[in-house]
Amino acid sequence: MKPGSIYREFIMNRWLYIMFLPPLIWFVIFVYWPMYGILIAFKNYNIVTGFANSPWVGIRYFEQFFSDPYFWRLLRNTLLINVYGLLWGFPVPILLALAFNELRNRKVKKVTQTISYLPYFISTVVVCGIVVKFLSPSTGVINAILQRLGFDSIYFLQKPEYFRTILISMGIWQSAGFNTIIYMATISGINTELYESAIVDGANRRQQAWYITLPGMLPTIVIMLILNLGQLLMVGHERIILLYNPMIYSTADVFNTYVYRRGLLEAEYSYAAAVSLFQCCLGFLLVYVSNRICRRLNETSLW
């Protein structure tokens, strides 16, 4: 593109560029500039001496992490929580969106959608507090029901085998309704003439959903799947930190909580930065690979 045409294009769309300027500045200041802190992973960082004067140590902390006895436990826990969350949680917003789309009573549809959205706007601290109260061995509703049925109380948050189920269920309850917004927007963009033609051909509601609605949602589903696959090594550590304790580290401890403990609680900033950088690099690799696979399978991808 010639300089003159670039200038004319800028003048024609100047208001769009002006609108784009604030988010660009925000990203530069709060997203890209802090990436300078990656240097901590390759230095023996000291708060007093700062970034520039801290001595270089190369990949010492990466080698230390890979030989750490907790490495495989962290990798296993992080992957299992995310894979189970993807298997059980990813289809729920899709099914909810299909269910909302089939509701013909507008008032019922609005009420049910609003109820499904509400948990997303509740603070994570409050949600975790609700979970702790519900699962309390002495005053919790779940254990009260178990006692009425003749069973003993279960200390859910002290038994490692229950933690993943609790965490994933809580995440689905809190976010599934809000995530339907994307799919509902996709459904609203499907050409209504397709449904009219299907009705003329004698298709029932189930067939319309299967042959029109779902294929229309497929590009969005693929994009969301790619984004979720890229976060297989990222877990919402806020919820875990609010729920876990040393008794359930065997299933609850993940990369993010480990970084929190080593970096903030034990002040090993360089080591924690190396762990976090390794996690981010693997996440980028997962996004890249899943994007290429999806592009080859159905020609839908992020780039």
Helices and strands as residue ranges (DSSP letters): H 3-12, H 14-27, I 28-32, G 33-42, H 50-53, H 60-66, H 71-89, H 91-102, H 106-117, G 118-121, H 124-134, H 141-148, G 156-158, H 160-188, H 192-200, H 205-208, I 209-213, H 214-229, H 237-243, G 246-248, H 249-252, H 255-260, I 261-265, H 269-298
